[in-house]
Amino acid sequence: KVWLHFVWSTKDRKPFLNDDIRQKVFQHIRENAKEKEIFIDFINGYVEHVHCLISLGSDQTIEKIMQLIKGESSFWINKNGLCKEKFAWQDDYFVVSVSENVVDNVRDYIKNQEVHHKEKSFDDEFETFLKRAGFQRFKDKND
């Protein structure tokens, strides 16, 4: 098994995913993923982002999984009028491999997003992910 922890946000980090919408979106993502043979072990998030623990299939790529999940779910959200304005996901996302021996820890982390984000912003969390994984963020040349 290849375990991956995906994190992505709403476009411009707008807080579209309130309590009512969030659970509907997560349930739809689960159902859509199952139809496409994407194994989502755990999904949760907060008002502007999603965490998802996925077991990668032998013929799946990270890019294709994100395309299928993000593209279809944003279409579904807009088609069903869940948001007052046009919904979109941010183009980028974060993904890191997860060792089998820490899968339970990642599940617990994902499960406790609402509590976690009462104390720490998504931006702070994202910076922590980048540092922990040894990634560096680069600004666009126009910034």
VOMAR-650778 format. One record per residue: residue in one letter; y, z, x of N, C-alpha, C in turn. Coordinates in Angstrom, 1 decimal, always signed. Layout:
REM residues N
   res       nY       nZ       nX      caY      caZ      caX       cY       cZ       cX
     A        Y        Z        X        Y        Z        X        Y        Z        X
...
REM end
This chain:
REM residues 143
   res       nY       nZ       nX      caY      caZ      caX       cY       cZ       cX
     K     -1.2     +0.0     +0.8     +0.0     +0.0     +0.0     +1.2     +0.0     +0.9
     V     +2.2     -0.7     +0.4     +3.5     -0.7     +1.0     +4.5     -0.2     +0.0
     W     +5.0     +1.0     +0.3     +6.0     +1.7     -0.6     +7.4     +1.4     -0.2
     L     +8.3     +1.1     -1.1     +9.7     +0.8     -0.9    +10.6     +1.6     -1.8
     H    +11.6     +2.1     -1.3    +12.6     +2.8     -2.1    +13.9     +1.9     -2.1
     F    +14.1     +1.4     -3.3    +15.3     +0.5     -3.6    +16.4     +1.3     -4.2
     V    +17.6     +1.0     -3.8    +18.8     +1.6     -4.4    +19.8     +0.5     -4.6
     W    +20.4     +0.4     -5.8    +21.4     -0.6     -6.1    +22.4     -0.1     -7.1
     S    +23.6     -0.7     -7.2    +24.6     -0.1     -8.0    +25.2     -1.2     -9.0
     T    +25.9     -0.7     -9.9    +26.6     -1.5    -10.8    +27.7     -2.2    -10.1
     K    +28.2     -3.4    -10.6    +29.3     -4.1     -9.9    +30.5     -3.2     -9.8
     D    +31.1     -3.1     -8.7    +32.3     -2.3     -8.4    +32.0     -0.8     -8.7
     R    +30.8     -0.4     -8.8    +30.4     +0.9     -9.0    +31.0     +1.5    -10.3
     K    +31.1     +0.6    -11.3    +31.6     +1.1    -12.6    +30.5     +2.0    -13.3
     P    +30.9     +3.1    -13.9    +29.9     +4.0    -14.5    +29.4     +3.5    -15.9
     F    +28.8     +2.4    -15.9    +28.2     +1.8    -17.1    +27.0     +2.5    -17.7
     L    +26.3     +3.2    -16.8    +25.0     +3.7    -17.2    +25.1     +5.1    -17.7
     N    +25.8     +5.3    -18.8    +25.8     +6.7    -19.4    +24.5     +7.1    -19.9
     D    +24.3     +8.3    -20.3    +23.0     +8.9    -20.7    +22.3     +8.0    -21.7
     D    +23.0     +7.5    -22.7    +22.3     +6.7    -23.8    +21.8     +5.3    -23.2
     I    +22.7     +4.7    -22.5    +22.3     +3.4    -22.0    +21.3     +3.5    -20.8
     R    +21.5     +4.4    -20.0    +20.6     +4.6    -18.8    +19.1     +4.5    -19.1
     Q    +18.7     +5.4    -20.1    +17.3     +5.4    -20.4    +16.7     +4.1    -21.0
     K    +17.6     +3.5    -21.8    +17.2     +2.2    -22.4    +17.0     +1.1    -21.3
     V    +17.9     +1.1    -20.3    +17.9     +0.2    -19.2    +16.6     +0.4    -18.4
     F    +16.4     +1.7    -18.1    +15.2     +2.0    -17.2    +13.9     +1.7    -17.9
     Q    +13.8     +1.9    -19.2    +12.6     +1.6    -19.9    +12.4     +0.0    -20.0
     H    +13.5     -0.7    -20.1    +13.4     -2.1    -20.1    +13.0     -2.7    -18.7
     I    +13.6     -2.1    -17.7    +13.2     -2.5    -16.3    +11.7     -2.3    -16.1
     R    +11.2     -1.1    -16.6     +9.8     -0.8    -16.4     +8.9     -1.9    -17.1
     E     +9.3     -2.2    -18.4     +8.5     -3.1    -19.2     +8.6     -4.5    -18.6
     N     +9.8     -5.0    -18.2     +9.9     -6.3    -17.5     +9.2     -6.4    -16.2
     A     +9.2     -5.3    -15.4     +8.5     -5.3    -14.1     +7.0     -5.4    -14.4
     K     +6.5     -4.7    -15.4     +5.1     -4.7    -15.7     +4.6     -6.1    -16.0
     E     +5.4     -6.8    -16.8     +5.1     -8.2    -17.2     +5.1     -9.1    -16.0
     K     +5.9     -8.8    -15.0     +6.0     -9.6    -13.8     +5.1     -9.1    -12.7
     E     +4.2     -8.2    -13.0     +3.3     -7.6    -12.0     +4.0     -6.9    -10.9
     I     +5.1     -6.3    -11.1     +5.8     -5.5    -10.2     +5.5     -4.0    -10.5
     F     +4.9     -3.3     -9.5     +4.5     -1.9     -9.8     +5.6     -0.9     -9.5
     I     +6.3     -0.5    -10.5     +7.3     +0.6    -10.4     +6.7     +1.9    -10.6
     D     +6.7     +2.7     -9.5     +6.1     +4.0     -9.6     +7.0     +5.0    -10.2
     F     +8.3     +4.9     -9.9     +9.3     +5.8    -10.4    +10.7     +5.2    -10.4
     I    +11.4     +5.4    -11.5    +12.8     +4.9    -11.6    +13.7     +5.9    -12.2
     N    +14.9     +6.0    -11.7    +15.9     +6.9    -12.2    +17.2     +6.6    -11.5
     G    +18.3     +7.2    -11.9    +19.6     +7.0    -11.3    +20.6     +7.8    -11.9
     Y    +21.8     +7.3    -11.8    +23.0     +8.0    -12.4    +23.9     +6.9    -13.0
     V    +25.1     +7.3    -13.3    +26.0     +6.4    -14.1    +26.3     +5.1    -13.4
     E    +26.2     +5.0    -12.1    +26.6     +3.7    -11.4    +25.5     +3.2    -10.5
     H    +24.4     +3.8    -10.5    +23.3     +3.3     -9.6    +21.9     +3.6    -10.0
     V    +21.0     +2.9     -9.4    +19.6     +3.0     -9.7    +18.8     +3.3     -8.4
     H    +17.8     +4.2     -8.5    +16.8     +4.4     -7.5    +15.4     +3.9     -8.1
     C    +14.6     +3.2     -7.3    +13.4     +2.7     -7.8    +12.3     +2.8     -6.6
     L    +11.2     +3.4     -6.9    +10.1     +3.5     -5.9     +9.1     +2.4     -6.4
     I     +8.8     +1.5     -5.5     +8.0     +0.3     -5.9     +6.9     +0.2     -4.8
     S     +5.7     -0.1     -5.3     +4.6     -0.5     -4.4     +4.5     -2.0     -4.3
     L     +4.8     -2.6     -3.2     +4.9     -4.0     -3.0     +3.5     -4.7     -3.1
     G     +3.5     -5.7     -3.9     +2.2     -6.5     -4.0     +2.1     -7.5     -2.9
     S     +0.9     -7.9     -2.6     +0.6     -8.8     -1.4     +1.4    -10.1     -1.4
     D     +1.7    -10.6     -2.6     +2.5    -11.9     -2.6     +3.9    -11.7     -3.0
     Q     +4.4    -10.5     -3.0     +5.8    -10.2     -3.4     +6.7    -10.0     -2.2
     T     +8.0    -10.4     -2.4     +9.0    -10.2     -1.3    +10.1     -9.3     -1.9
     I    +10.7     -8.6     -1.0    +11.8     -7.7     -1.4    +12.9     -8.5     -2.2
     E    +13.3     -9.6     -1.7    +14.3    -10.4     -2.3    +13.9    -10.9     -3.7
     K    +12.6    -11.3     -3.9    +12.2    -11.8     -5.2    +12.1    -10.6     -6.2
     I    +11.7     -9.5     -5.8    +11.6     -8.3     -6.7    +13.0     -8.0     -7.2
     M    +14.0     -7.9     -6.3    +15.3     -7.6     -6.7    +15.9     -8.6     -7.6
     Q    +15.6     -9.9     -7.3    +16.1    -11.0     -8.2    +15.5    -10.8     -9.6
     L    +14.3    -10.6     -9.7    +13.6    -10.4    -11.0    +14.1     -9.2    -11.7
     I    +14.3     -8.1    -11.0    +14.7     -6.9    -11.7    +16.2     -6.9    -12.1
     K    +17.0     -7.2    -11.1    +18.4     -7.1    -11.3    +18.9     -8.2    -12.3
     G    +18.5     -9.4    -12.0    +18.9    -10.6    -12.8    +18.5    -10.5    -14.2
     E    +17.3    -10.2    -14.5    +16.8    -10.1    -15.8    +17.4     -9.0    -16.6
     S    +17.5     -7.8    -15.9    +18.1     -6.6    -16.6    +19.6     -6.8    -17.0
     S    +20.3     -7.4    -16.1    +21.8     -7.6    -16.4    +21.9     -8.6    -17.6
     F    +21.1     -9.6    -17.6    +21.0    -10.5    -18.7    +20.7     -9.8    -20.0
     W    +19.7     -9.0    -20.0    +19.2     -8.2    -21.2    +20.3     -7.2    -21.6
     I    +20.9     -6.5    -20.7    +22.0     -5.6    -21.1    +23.1     -6.3    -21.8
     N    +23.5     -7.5    -21.3    +24.6     -8.2    -21.9    +24.2     -8.8    -23.3
     K    +23.0     -9.4    -23.3    +22.4    -10.0    -24.5    +22.4     -8.9    -25.7
     N    +22.1     -7.7    -25.3    +21.9     -6.6    -26.3    +23.2     -5.8    -26.6
     G    +24.3     -6.2    -25.9    +25.6     -5.6    -26.1    +25.6     -4.1    -25.8
     L    +24.9     -3.7    -24.8    +24.9     -2.3    -24.4    +26.2     -1.7    -23.8
     C    +27.0     -2.6    -23.3    +28.3     -2.2    -22.7    +29.4     -3.0    -23.4
     K    +30.6     -2.3    -23.4    +31.7     -2.9    -24.1    +32.3     -4.1    -23.3
     E    +32.1     -4.1    -22.0    +32.5     -5.3    -21.2    +31.3     -5.9    -20.5
     K    +31.6     -7.0    -19.9    +30.4     -7.7    -19.3    +29.8     -6.8    -18.2
     F    +28.5     -6.7    -18.2    +27.8     -5.9    -17.2    +27.3     -6.8    -16.1
     A    +27.3     -6.2    -14.9    +26.7     -6.9    -13.7    +26.3     -5.9    -12.7
     W    +25.3     -6.2    -11.9    +24.9     -5.4    -10.8    +25.7     -5.9     -9.6
     Q    +25.9     -5.0     -8.6    +26.5     -5.3     -7.3    +25.5     -6.3     -6.6
     D    +26.0     -7.2     -5.9    +25.1     -8.2     -5.2    +24.2     -7.5     -4.2
     D    +24.7     -6.5     -3.5    +23.9     -6.0     -2.4    +23.0     -4.8     -2.9
     Y    +22.1     -4.4     -2.1    +21.2     -3.3     -2.4    +20.7     -2.7     -1.1
     F    +20.1     -1.6     -1.2    +19.5     -0.9     -0.1    +18.0     -0.7     -0.3
     V    +17.2     -1.0     +0.7    +15.8     -0.8     +0.6    +15.3     -0.3     +1.9
     V    +14.4     +0.7     +1.8    +13.7     +1.3     +3.0    +12.3     +1.5     +2.7
     S    +11.4     +1.3     +3.7    +10.0     +1.6     +3.5     +9.8     +3.1     +3.5
     V     +8.7     +3.5     +2.8     +8.4     +4.9     +2.6     +7.0     +5.1     +3.0
     S     +6.8     +6.1     +3.9     +5.4     +6.4     +4.3     +4.7     +7.1     +3.2
     E     +3.4     +6.8     +3.1     +2.5     +7.3     +2.1     +2.6     +8.9     +2.0
     N     +2.7     +9.5     +3.1     +2.7    +11.0     +3.1     +4.0    +11.6     +2.6
     V     +5.1    +10.8     +2.3     +6.3    +11.3     +1.7     +6.6    +10.8     +0.4
     V     +5.7    +10.0     -0.2     +5.9     +9.4     -1.5     +6.3    +10.5     -2.6
     D     +5.6    +11.6     -2.6     +5.9    +12.7     -3.5     +7.3    +13.2     -3.3
     N     +7.8    +13.3     -2.1     +9.2    +13.8     -1.9    +10.2    +12.8     -2.4
     V     +9.9    +11.5     -2.2    +10.8    +10.4     -2.7    +10.8    +10.5     -4.3
     R     +9.7    +10.6     -4.9     +9.6    +10.8     -6.4    +10.5    +11.9     -6.8
     D    +10.3    +13.1     -6.2    +11.1    +14.2     -6.5    +12.6    +14.0     -6.4
     Y    +13.0    +13.3     -5.3    +14.4    +13.0     -5.0    +14.9    +12.1     -6.1
     I    +14.2    +11.0     -6.5    +14.6    +10.1     -7.5    +14.7    +10.8     -8.9
     K    +13.7    +11.7     -9.2    +13.7    +12.4    -10.4    +14.9    +13.3    -10.7
     N    +15.5    +13.8     -9.6    +16.6    +14.8     -9.7    +17.9    +14.2     -9.5
     Q    +18.1    +12.9     -9.8    +19.4    +12.2     -9.6    +20.6    +12.9    -10.3
     E    +20.4    +13.2    -11.6    +21.5    +13.8    -12.4    +22.0    +15.1    -11.8
     V    +21.1    +15.9    -11.3    +21.5    +17.2    -10.7    +22.1    +16.9     -9.3
     H    +21.5    +16.0     -8.6    +21.9    +15.7     -7.3    +23.4    +15.2     -7.3
     H    +23.7    +14.4     -8.2    +25.0    +13.7     -8.2    +26.1    +14.6     -8.9
     K    +25.8    +15.7     -9.3    +26.8    +16.7     -9.7    +27.5    +17.3     -8.5
     E    +26.8    +17.2     -7.4    +27.3    +17.8     -6.1    +27.7    +16.7     -5.1
     K    +27.1    +15.5     -5.2    +27.3    +14.5     -4.1    +27.6    +13.2     -4.8
     S    +28.6    +12.5     -4.4    +28.9    +11.2     -4.9    +27.9    +10.1     -4.4
     F    +27.9     +9.0     -5.2    +27.0     +7.9     -4.8    +27.4     +7.4     -3.4
     D    +28.7     +7.3     -3.2    +29.2     +6.7     -1.9    +28.7     +7.6     -0.7
     D    +28.8     +8.9     -0.9    +28.4     +9.9     +0.1    +26.9     +9.7     +0.3
     E    +26.1     +9.6     -0.8    +24.7     +9.5     -0.7    +24.3     +8.2     +0.0
     F    +25.0     +7.1     -0.3    +24.7     +5.8     +0.3    +25.0     +5.9     +1.8
     E    +26.1     +6.5     +2.2    +26.4     +6.7     +3.7    +25.3     +7.5     +4.4
     T    +24.8     +8.5     +3.7    +23.7     +9.3     +4.3    +22.4     +8.4     +4.5
     F    +22.1     +7.6     +3.5    +21.0     +6.7     +3.6    +21.1     +5.7     +4.8
     L    +22.3     +5.2     +4.9    +22.6     +4.3     +6.0    +22.4     +5.0     +7.4
     K    +22.9     +6.1     +7.5    +22.8     +6.9     +8.8    +21.4     +7.3     +9.0
     R    +20.7     +7.8     +8.0    +19.3     +8.2     +8.2    +18.4     +7.1     +8.6
     A    +18.7     +5.9     +8.0    +17.8     +4.7     +8.4    +18.3     +4.0     +9.6
     G    +19.4     +4.5    +10.2    +19.9     +3.9    +11.4    +20.6     +2.6    +11.2
     F    +21.2     +2.4    +10.0    +21.9     +1.1     +9.8    +23.4     +1.4    +10.0
     Q    +24.1     +0.3    +10.2    +25.5     +0.4    +10.4    +26.2     -0.4     +9.3
     R    +27.3     +0.0     +8.7    +28.0     -0.8     +7.7    +29.1     -1.5     +8.4
     F    +29.2     -2.8     +8.1    +30.2     -3.6     +8.6    +31.2     -4.0     +7.5
     K    +32.5     -4.0     +7.8    +33.4     -4.5     +6.8    +33.6     -6.0     +6.9
     D    +34.0     -6.6     +5.8    +34.3     -8.0     +5.8    +35.5     -8.2     +6.7
     K    +35.6     -9.4     +7.3    +36.7     -9.8     +8.2    +38.0     -9.7     +7.5
     N    +38.0     -9.8     +6.2    +39.3     -9.8     +5.4    +39.8     -8.4     +5.1
     D    +39.0     -7.4     +5.4    +39.4     -6.0     +5.1    +40.3     -5.5     +6.2
REM end
